[in-house]
Amino acid sequence: MDGILQVQAAANAEYFFQVCEREFSVAEGERVKSGILQAYRWQYIVSGVEQPRFMSLLTSLITHSQASRIGAALGPIMS
């Protein structure tokens, strides 16, 4: 899921740069890309993970080992 969000955020940032009527420095462009990705991650991943019902259902369907891998993958996204 995060890979999809990374591709979509990059594409949307590039579109934003094309239609915006000003130039962005490299640092500004990176902040825009990072901000879009962070927003998408929150909208599509973090907001769901924070829902107790979702986590309850998910943990009922996976093993402890799978839960550990998911937790490790979510670490960088949740911070």
C-alpha positions as CSV (number, residue, x, y, z in Angstrom):
1,M,0.0,0.0,0.0
2,D,2.8,2.4,0.9
3,G,4.5,1.8,-2.4
4,I,1.3,2.8,-4.2
5,L,1.0,6.0,-2.1
6,Q,4.6,6.9,-2.9
7,V,4.0,6.6,-6.6
8,Q,0.8,8.6,-6.4
9,A,2.2,11.3,-4.2
10,A,5.2,11.8,-6.5
11,A,2.8,12.0,-9.6
12,N,0.6,14.5,-7.9
13,A,3.5,16.6,-6.7
14,E,4.8,16.7,-10.3
15,Y,1.4,17.7,-11.6
16,F,1.3,20.5,-8.9
17,F,4.7,21.8,-10.0
18,Q,3.5,21.8,-13.7
19,V,0.3,23.8,-13.0
20,C,1.7,26.1,-10.3
21,E,2.7,29.5,-11.6
22,R,6.0,29.7,-9.8
23,E,9.3,27.9,-9.6
24,F,10.3,25.9,-6.6
25,S,13.8,25.4,-5.2
26,V,15.0,21.8,-4.8
27,A,14.4,22.0,-1.0
28,E,10.9,23.4,-1.5
29,G,10.1,20.7,-4.0
30,E,11.3,18.0,-1.6
31,R,9.1,19.5,1.2
32,V,6.1,19.5,-1.1
33,K,6.7,15.9,-2.1
34,S,7.2,14.9,1.5
35,G,4.1,16.7,2.7
36,I,1.9,15.1,0.1
37,L,3.3,11.6,0.9
38,Q,2.8,12.2,4.6
39,A,-0.8,13.4,4.1
40,Y,-1.6,10.3,1.9
41,R,0.0,8.0,4.5
42,W,-2.1,9.5,7.2
43,Q,-5.3,9.4,5.2
44,Y,-5.0,5.8,3.9
45,I,-2.8,4.0,6.4
46,V,-2.5,5.7,9.8
47,S,-6.1,6.7,10.2
48,G,-7.2,3.1,9.6
49,V,-4.5,1.6,11.9
50,E,-5.6,3.9,14.7
51,Q,-9.1,2.6,14.6
52,P,-9.5,0.0,17.4
53,R,-12.1,-2.1,15.5
54,F,-9.8,-2.4,12.5
55,M,-6.8,-3.5,14.6
56,S,-9.0,-5.9,16.5
57,L,-10.2,-7.5,13.2
58,L,-6.7,-7.5,11.7
59,T,-5.0,-9.2,14.7
60,S,-7.8,-11.8,14.7
61,L,-6.8,-12.8,11.1
62,I,-3.0,-12.8,11.3
63,T,-0.3,-14.6,13.2
64,H,1.9,-13.1,15.9
65,S,4.8,-13.2,13.4
66,Q,2.8,-11.4,10.8
67,A,1.7,-8.8,13.3
68,S,5.3,-8.2,14.2
69,R,6.2,-7.7,10.5
70,I,3.3,-5.3,10.0
71,G,4.3,-3.4,13.2
72,A,7.9,-3.1,11.9
73,A,6.7,-1.8,8.5
74,L,4.4,0.7,10.1
75,G,7.1,2.1,12.4
76,P,8.5,4.7,10.0
77,I,5.1,5.6,8.7
78,M,3.5,6.2,12.1
79,S,6.3,8.5,13.3
